[in-house]
């Protein structure tokens, strides 16, 4: 195998492959990237068995067909230190030689024929969702996906396709985030995508792509790239029963004012208390060792005085992904979950119970 390629092109591809590599054990083949030159193309693959990425590059010259593997982390370290000009890759005596000018590097390979094959996927069903709309929807709920929960289904995001809409759902048991799109033609189904895959999808795709699935895999592909992830096999909780059907209080607030006030109060500790009256909102820290407070003057037209205590990170995660200048806040009682809404995106947050 031999080929010549631009440094910028190969660096971008190898960088995108890094999240799919085995990092802890460099002795296993999944710490390597697979290379193949065939039919005037360079094919690269990286996988940890749970998900994988294949890239096809057409901008190679001076090539000979063949296969190889190389440690992906070591390769990237070398490429980043080379100059912005063409690089020659060539297999010589079971090593991959990397040359540029007077610089030469030699890296050991594994048998390319033993590299894990990507899933053979047939009879995939296509999801009729624009990739940009998909990414915008999952971006909103990503902060609410749990980490290392014993209930594996909570370590992923649910795509819940209903008759008229598609809900994108995540929860870490302290909050529930739901974003939705109109369902144009997809059949009803629920699939759960692992958090790691959710994060990588947002990095990889920026234009048209085809989204397909079967019972165990999700595949997203375009002309030069194919991504796959195994789906989480489990039953996602009945999230709709958490969403309140009626709200005792509901009003719109300025997103900018909320962010400014929350960040000011949380400069010391993350937990805050927000009190609502008919003509102002008071933000206070709940730290016993220090005191901080600020106030927004706003006419809420409410009769009662009530409060919520909450981890400010949950509020800021919601506010950072909203698109409108104002957001809707809804409550029933101080010690019950409260409701945040921005267009087609809602978050339900469990309050902190303060001692009387």
C-alpha positions in Angstrom: 0.0 0.0 0.0 1.2 3.5 -0.9 -0.3 6.9 -1.3 0.4 10.6 -1.1 -2.0 13.0 0.6 -2.3 16.6 1.8 -1.4 17.1 5.5 -4.6 19.1 6.2 -6.8 16.5 4.6 -5.4 13.5 6.4 -5.1 15.4 9.7 -8.8 16.2 9.7 -9.8 12.6 9.0 -7.5 11.1 11.6 -8.7 13.7 14.2 -12.3 12.7 13.5 -11.4 9.0 14.1 -9.9 9.5 17.6 -13.2 9.1 19.6 -13.7 5.7 18.2 -10.3 4.3 19.2 -9.4 2.1 22.2 -7.3 4.5 24.3 -6.4 2.4 27.4 -4.8 -0.6 25.8 -2.5 0.2 22.8 -1.9 -3.6 22.3 -5.4 -4.2 20.9 -6.3 -3.8 17.2 -9.1 -1.4 18.0 -6.4 1.2 19.0 -5.5 1.2 15.3 -7.0 2.9 12.3 -7.6 0.8 9.2 -6.3 2.0 5.9 -7.1 0.6 2.5 -6.3 2.0 -1.0 -8.7 0.6 -3.6 -10.1 1.9 -6.9 -8.4 5.3 -6.7 -9.8 5.9 -3.1 -8.4 5.8 0.4 -10.8 4.2 2.9 -10.2 4.7 6.6 -12.0 3.0 9.5 -12.0 3.3 13.2 -14.2 1.4 15.7 -14.5 0.4 19.3 -17.1 -2.2 18.4 -19.9 -0.1 19.9 -19.7 2.6 17.3 -17.5 3.3 14.3 -16.6 5.8 11.5 -15.6 5.2 7.9 -14.2 7.9 5.7 -13.5 7.8 2.0 -11.0 10.2 0.5 -10.6 10.7 -3.2 -7.7 13.2 -3.1 -4.8 10.9 -3.1 -2.0 10.6 -5.7 0.9 8.3 -6.5 -0.9 5.3 -5.0 -0.7 1.5 -4.9 -3.5 -0.7 -3.7 -3.2 -2.4 -0.3 -4.2 -2.5 3.3 -2.6 -1.5 6.6 -3.4 -0.5 10.2 -1.6 1.9 12.5 -2.0 3.2 16.1 -4.4 6.1 15.7 -3.1 8.2 18.6 0.5 7.9 17.6 -0.3 8.7 14.0 -2.1 11.9 14.9 0.8 13.0 17.1 3.2 12.7 14.1 0.9 14.3 11.6 0.3 17.4 13.8 4.0 18.0 13.9 4.6 17.9 10.2 4.6 20.8 7.8 1.6 21.9 5.7 2.5 19.9 2.6 2.0 16.5 1.2 2.8 13.4 3.2 3.7 10.0 1.7 2.4 6.8 3.4 3.9 3.5 2.4 4.0 -0.1 3.8 7.5 -1.5 4.0 8.3 -4.8 5.7 5.2 -4.8 7.8 5.7 -1.2 9.0 3.9 1.9 7.9 6.4 4.5 6.8 5.4 8.2 6.9 7.6 10.5 4.9 7.7 14.3 4.4 10.8 15.9 3.0 13.7 14.7 5.1 11.5 13.4 7.9 10.7 9.7 8.1 8.7 7.8 10.7 8.1 4.0 11.0 5.1 2.6 12.9 4.3 -1.1 13.4 1.1 -2.5 12.0 -1.3 -5.3 12.8 -2.7 -7.7 10.2 -5.3 -5.6 8.3 -7.3 -8.7 7.6 -8.0 -9.1 11.3 -9.4 -5.6 11.7 -13.0 -5.7 13.0 -15.5 -5.6 10.2 -18.2 -3.0 10.4 -21.8 -4.4 10.8 -23.3 -5.9 7.6 -26.5 -3.9 7.5 -29.4 -4.9 5.3 -33.0 -3.9 5.1 -32.4 -0.6 7.0 -35.3 1.7 7.5 -34.8 5.3 6.7 -35.6 8.1 9.1 -37.1 11.1 7.3 -35.4 13.7 9.4 -33.3 16.6 8.2 -29.8 16.1 9.7 -29.6 19.8 10.8 -32.9 19.5 12.5 -31.8 16.3 14.2 -28.6 17.8 15.5 -30.3 21.0 16.7 -32.8 18.8 18.6 -30.3 16.5 20.2 -28.0 19.4 21.1 -30.7 20.8 23.4 -31.2 17.6 25.4 -27.6 16.4 25.5 -26.8 18.0 28.9 -29.6 16.0 30.5 -28.4 12.6 29.4 -27.2 10.6 32.4 -23.7 9.1 32.9 -23.1 5.5 34.2 -26.6 5.0 35.4 -27.3 1.3 36.3 -30.4 1.7 34.2 -28.6 1.6 30.8 -31.4 3.2 28.9 -30.9 6.5 30.9 -27.3 6.7 29.5 -28.7 7.6 26.1 -31.3 9.8 24.3 -34.7 8.6 23.3 -36.0 9.3 19.8 -39.7 8.7 20.3 -41.5 8.9 16.9 -45.3 9.4 17.3 -48.0 9.9 14.7 -47.7 13.7 14.4 -44.4 14.5 16.1 -40.9 13.2 17.0 -39.8 13.7 20.6 -36.1 13.8 21.6 -35.9 12.9 25.3 -33.2 12.7 28.0 -33.2 12.5 31.7 -30.6 12.2 34.5 -33.4 11.7 37.1 -33.1 15.3 38.4 -34.4 16.8 35.2 -36.2 15.9 32.0 -35.5 17.5 28.7 -37.8 17.1 25.6 -37.4 18.7 22.2 -39.7 17.9 19.3 -40.1 18.1 15.6 -43.0 17.5 13.3 -43.2 14.0 12.0 -43.7 14.0 8.3 -43.8 10.4 7.2 -41.9 8.1 9.8 -43.6 5.1 11.3 -44.0 5.1 15.1 -41.0 3.6 16.9 -38.7 4.3 19.9 -34.9 4.0 19.7 -32.3 4.9 22.3 -29.0 6.3 21.2 -25.9 6.1 23.6 -24.7 9.5 24.9 -21.2 9.0 23.4 -22.8 8.6 19.9 -25.1 11.6 20.5 -22.0 13.7 21.1 -20.1 12.5 18.1 -23.0 13.0 15.7 -23.0 16.7 16.5 -19.3 16.9 15.6 -19.4 14.9 12.4 -22.3 16.1 10.3 -23.0 19.6 9.0 -24.9 19.1 5.8 -27.1 16.5 4.0 -26.9 13.0 5.3 -29.0 9.9 5.3 -30.2 8.5 8.6 -31.1 4.8 8.8 -31.7 2.2 11.5 -32.7 -1.4 12.3 -33.3 -3.1 15.7 -29.7 -2.8 16.8 -28.0 0.0 14.9 -28.3 3.6 13.8 -26.4 4.6 10.7 -25.8 8.1 9.4 -24.0 8.5 6.1 -23.2 11.0 3.3 -21.0 10.8 0.2 -17.7 10.5 2.0 -18.5 9.3 5.5 -20.5 6.6 7.3 -21.1 6.5 11.1 -22.7 3.7 13.0 -23.6 3.1 16.6 -25.2 0.3 18.4 -28.5 1.2 20.0 -29.3 0.7 23.7 -31.6 -2.2 24.2 -34.1 -1.2 27.0 -37.3 0.5 27.8 -37.1 4.2 28.4 -39.2 5.5 31.3 -42.7 6.9 30.7 -41.5 10.5 30.5 -44.8 12.0 29.5 -46.4 11.5 32.9 -43.7 13.8 34.3 -44.8 16.7 32.1 -47.5 18.7 34.0 -50.8 19.0 32.2 -51.8 22.2 34.2 -49.7 25.0 35.7 -50.8 27.2 38.6 -48.3 30.0 37.5 -46.9 30.6 34.1 -45.2 33.7 32.8 -42.4 34.8 30.3 -39.1 36.1 31.5 -36.1 37.6 29.8 -33.4 35.0 29.1 -30.6 37.5 29.3 -31.7 38.9 32.7 -32.0 35.3 34.1 -28.6 34.3 32.9 -27.0 37.5 34.2 -28.6 37.1 37.7 -27.9 33.4 38.0 -24.2 33.7 37.1 -23.8 36.6 39.5 -25.3 34.7 42.4 -23.5 31.4 41.6 -20.0 32.9 41.6 -19.5 31.0 44.9 -21.9 28.0 45.1 -24.1 26.4 42.4 -27.3 26.0 44.4 -29.7 29.0 44.5 -33.1 30.1 45.8 -35.3 32.1 43.5 -38.3 33.9 45.1 -41.2 35.3 43.1 -43.5 38.1 44.2 -46.0 40.2 42.3 -43.4 42.8 41.3 -39.9 41.3 41.5 -37.8 38.1 41.4 -35.1 37.7 44.1 -32.1 35.5 43.5 -30.2 34.3 46.6 -27.4 31.9 47.4 -28.2 29.0 49.8 -24.6 28.7 51.1 -24.5 28.8 54.9 -21.0 30.4 55.0 -21.6 33.3 52.6 -24.4 35.5 51.3 -25.2 36.7 47.8 -28.4 38.1 46.3 -29.7 40.2 43.4 -33.1 41.2 42.1 -35.0 41.7 38.9 -37.9 44.1 39.0 -40.7 42.7 36.9 -44.5 42.7 37.1 -45.6 39.0 37.3 -49.3 39.6 38.2 -49.3 36.8 40.8 -51.1 36.9 44.2 -48.9 34.6 46.2 -45.2 34.7 47.1 -43.4 31.4 46.3 -39.9 30.2 45.6 -37.8 27.5 44.0 -34.4 26.2 45.1 -32.4 24.5 42.4 -28.9 23.6 41.1 -28.2 26.6 38.8 -26.4 24.3 36.3 -29.7 22.9 35.2 -31.1 26.3 34.5 -28.0 27.5 32.6 -28.0 24.3 30.5 -31.5 25.0 29.4 -30.9 28.7 28.8 -27.7 28.2 26.9 -29.6 26.1 24.2 -32.7 28.4 23.8 -33.1 30.6 20.8 -35.7 33.2 21.8 -35.2 36.3 23.9 -37.9 35.2 26.4 -38.6 31.8 27.9 -41.6 30.5 29.7 -41.4 29.5 33.4 -44.2 27.5 35.0 -44.9 26.3 38.6 -47.5 24.6 40.7 -45.9 24.6 44.2 -42.4 25.4 45.6 -41.5 21.8 46.3 -42.8 20.3 43.0 -40.9 20.1 39.7 -41.0 23.3 37.7 -41.4 23.8 34.0 -39.2 25.7 31.5 -40.2 26.2 27.8 -38.7 27.7 24.7 -40.7 27.1 21.5 -40.5 23.3 21.0 -38.1 22.6 23.8 -39.1 22.0 27.4 -37.2 21.0 30.6 -38.7 19.8 33.9 -36.5 20.3 36.9 -36.7 18.7 40.3 -36.3 21.4 43.0 -34.0 21.2 46.0 -36.0 20.8 49.2 -34.9 23.5 51.7 -35.2 23.0 55.4 -37.8 25.3 56.9 
